[in-house]
Amino acid sequence: MKVTFLGTGTSQGVPVIACQCAVCQSADTHDKRLRTSIMIQLDDDTNIVVDTGPDFRYQMLREDVRRLDAVLVTHAHKDHIAGMDDVRAFNYQQQQSIPVYGTVITHESLKREFYYAFGEQKYPGVPRLELRPILAGETFRVGTQPIIPIEVMHYKMPVMGFRLGNFAYITDAKTVSDESKALLKGVDTLVINALQEEPHISHFTKEEAITFAEEIQAKTTYLTHISHRFGKHEDIETKLPEGIRVAYDRLVIDVQ
């Protein structure tokens, strides 16, 4: 399958509004980070997006995405769901509802945030979202592809990561249980959040992300959910061990 990094930035993106730091003023395109999201394209042309943040509309236009088969939602923070309304463009083009996989708690948040999409009397043109609940550790399928939801903790908030074969995607993690680590053993490619070098209450730091990747023995790891406080892309790259890389917007990787 093919994985496209639609966004690799933290909740404010990079550059941050009104910030004059060296990272936010950088001319390097690698330092321009939209809110975190990926698109997974399976061999049968199924398109899956993980999270629909505030930049979802632009991300879909930038990558010229013509079809969307499912959305996986990690959690209900605005930087991961704010663009859900724009799913309606795919509803119109495909003339069908779009399945949205997430926990019951996440679905309840979607119902509050996008109440107009779930009322009995729907205004014409609202997004058509088919909510499909998932549970941590219980495999579900999108088409023929099995997907394992893996719970991590974002401070005190449960967040779902996802494993598809030898690929795993985790964002907004600070702590991971032994049970969840067991579900990640043997992955070839890991995507994991690494906010910055300094300690943070709800996100992995660089060193915590590296330690985690080494613990589950991932062959290749990509860091995402990058803050402007982390530094410039080219500088981060020089501080990483072999097998650990910094993801950037529009990076495309092939996963066996």
C-alpha positions in Angstrom: 0.0 0.0 0.0 1.0 3.7 -0.3 1.0 6.1 2.5 0.9 9.9 1.9 1.6 12.3 4.7 -1.1 14.9 4.3 0.1 16.9 7.3 2.8 16.5 9.9 2.3 19.5 12.1 0.9 19.9 15.6 -2.4 21.5 16.5 -1.3 25.0 15.3 0.6 23.8 12.3 3.9 25.3 11.2 4.3 28.2 10.7 2.4 29.3 13.8 0.2 32.4 13.3 2.2 35.6 14.1 5.3 33.6 15.2 8.7 35.1 14.2 10.9 32.2 15.2 13.5 30.7 12.8 11.4 27.7 12.1 8.2 29.6 11.3 10.2 32.0 9.1 12.0 29.2 7.3 11.9 29.1 3.5 12.4 25.3 3.5 9.2 23.6 2.3 9.9 20.8 4.7 9.2 23.2 7.5 5.7 24.0 6.2 3.5 21.6 8.2 -0.3 21.3 8.0 -2.3 19.6 10.8 -1.5 15.9 11.1 -3.2 13.4 8.8 -2.3 10.6 6.4 -3.9 8.9 3.4 -3.6 5.2 2.9 -4.1 3.9 -0.6 -4.5 0.1 -0.8 -3.6 -2.1 -3.7 -7.3 -2.3 -4.7 -7.5 1.5 -5.0 -9.3 1.9 -1.7 -8.5 5.3 -0.2 -8.5 5.7 3.6 -7.9 9.0 5.4 -6.8 9.0 9.1 -8.2 12.2 10.7 -9.9 15.2 9.0 -8.3 18.2 10.6 -8.8 21.9 9.8 -6.7 21.5 6.6 -8.6 18.6 5.2 -10.2 20.5 2.3 -6.8 21.8 1.1 -5.1 18.5 1.7 -7.6 16.7 -0.6 -7.3 19.4 -3.3 -3.5 19.5 -3.1 -3.2 15.7 -3.5 -6.0 15.7 -6.2 -8.0 13.0 -4.3 -11.0 11.9 -6.4 -12.4 9.2 -4.1 -12.7 8.6 -0.4 -13.7 5.1 1.0 -13.4 5.6 4.7 -12.2 7.9 7.5 -10.5 6.6 10.6 -10.6 9.0 13.5 -8.0 8.8 16.2 -9.8 11.1 18.7 -12.0 14.2 18.9 -9.6 17.1 19.3 -10.3 19.9 16.8 -7.0 19.5 15.0 -8.1 16.0 14.1 -11.8 16.4 13.2 -12.5 20.1 12.3 -12.6 19.4 8.6 -15.2 16.6 8.7 -17.8 18.8 7.1 -15.9 18.7 3.8 -16.5 15.0 3.5 -19.7 16.1 1.8 -17.8 16.8 -1.4 -17.2 13.0 -1.6 -20.8 12.3 -0.7 -21.9 14.3 -3.7 -19.3 12.8 -6.1 -19.8 9.2 -5.0 -23.5 9.4 -4.2 -23.1 7.5 -0.9 -22.4 7.9 2.7 -18.8 7.8 4.0 -18.0 5.3 6.8 -16.3 7.0 9.8 -14.6 4.6 12.1 -13.9 5.7 15.7 -14.8 4.9 19.3 -18.2 5.6 20.7 -16.9 8.5 22.7 -15.4 10.0 19.5 -18.6 9.5 17.6 -20.6 11.3 20.4 -18.2 14.3 20.0 -18.8 14.3 16.2 -22.5 14.3 16.8 -22.2 17.4 19.0 -19.7 19.2 16.7 -21.6 18.4 13.5 -25.1 18.2 14.9 -26.7 19.2 11.6 -25.4 16.1 9.9 -27.2 13.8 12.4 -30.6 15.4 12.9 -33.8 13.7 11.8 -34.5 16.5 9.4 -31.3 17.2 7.5 -30.7 20.3 5.5 -29.8 19.5 1.9 -26.1 19.1 1.3 -25.0 18.2 4.8 -22.3 15.6 5.1 -23.5 12.0 5.1 -21.4 10.2 7.8 -22.0 6.5 8.6 -20.6 6.1 12.1 -19.0 2.7 12.6 -17.8 2.1 16.2 -14.6 0.3 17.0 -13.0 -1.1 20.1 -9.3 -1.2 21.0 -7.7 -4.5 20.1 -10.7 -5.7 18.0 -9.9 -6.0 14.3 -12.3 -4.4 11.8 -12.1 -4.3 8.0 -12.2 -1.6 5.3 -13.0 -3.6 2.2 -10.7 -6.6 2.5 -8.1 -4.8 4.7 -8.0 -5.9 8.4 -7.2 -3.0 10.7 -6.3 -3.2 14.4 -7.2 -0.2 16.6 -4.6 0.3 19.3 -5.2 2.5 22.3 -2.7 5.0 23.6 -3.0 7.7 26.1 -2.9 11.4 25.3 -2.3 12.5 28.9 -5.7 11.2 30.3 -7.5 11.0 26.9 -7.7 7.6 25.1 -6.5 7.9 21.5 -6.7 5.2 18.8 -3.7 4.3 16.7 -4.1 1.8 13.8 -2.1 -1.1 12.5 -2.6 -2.3 8.9 -0.4 -5.3 8.3 3.3 -4.3 8.8 2.4 -0.6 9.1 1.3 1.3 12.3 0.2 4.9 12.8 0.1 6.5 16.2 -0.4 10.2 17.0 -0.9 12.2 20.2 0.6 9.5 22.4 2.3 10.1 25.8 1.9 6.7 27.4 1.3 3.2 25.9 0.3 0.1 27.8 2.0 -3.2 27.6 -1.1 -4.6 26.0 -1.0 -2.0 23.2 2.8 -2.5 22.7 2.2 -6.2 22.2 -0.2 -5.4 19.3 2.6 -3.4 17.7 5.4 -5.9 17.9 6.9 -6.8 14.5 5.8 -3.8 12.5 8.1 -2.8 9.8 7.0 0.8 9.5 5.9 2.9 12.4 4.6 6.5 12.3 4.8 8.1 15.8 4.3 11.6 17.2 7.3 13.5 18.5 6.3 17.0 19.4 9.6 18.5 20.5 12.8 17.8 22.5 11.5 19.3 25.8 9.1 17.3 28.1 5.4 17.7 27.4 2.4 16.6 29.4 0.6 14.8 26.6 3.0 14.1 23.7 6.1 12.0 23.2 9.3 14.0 23.0 12.0 13.1 20.5 13.8 10.8 22.9 10.6 9.1 24.1 9.5 8.4 20.5 12.9 6.9 19.7 12.8 4.8 22.8 9.3 3.6 22.0 10.3 2.7 18.4 13.3 0.7 19.6 11.2 -1.1 22.2 8.7 -2.4 19.6 11.6 -3.1 17.2 10.2 -1.2 14.2 12.5 -1.4 11.2 11.8 2.2 10.0 10.1 4.9 12.0 8.8 8.3 10.9 8.2 11.1 13.3 5.1 13.3 12.9 3.0 15.8 14.8 6.0 18.1 14.8 6.0 21.5 16.7 7.9 24.6 15.6 9.7 24.3 18.9 11.4 21.1 17.6 13.6 23.0 15.2 14.1 23.0 11.5 13.6 19.8 9.5 17.2 19.7 8.4 18.5 20.1 11.9 16.2 17.4 13.4 17.4 14.9 10.8 21.0 15.3 12.1 20.0 14.3 15.6 18.3 11.0 14.8 19.7 7.4 14.9 19.6 5.1 11.9 16.1 3.9 11.0 14.4 7.0 12.5 13.3 9.7 10.0 11.3 13.0 10.1 8.2 12.9 8.1 7.2 16.0 6.1 4.1 17.1 4.3 3.5 15.2 0.9 6.1 12.5 1.7 4.9 9.3 0.1 6.1 5.9 1.3 5.4 2.4 -0.1 4.6 -0.3 2.5 4.7 -4.0 1.9 
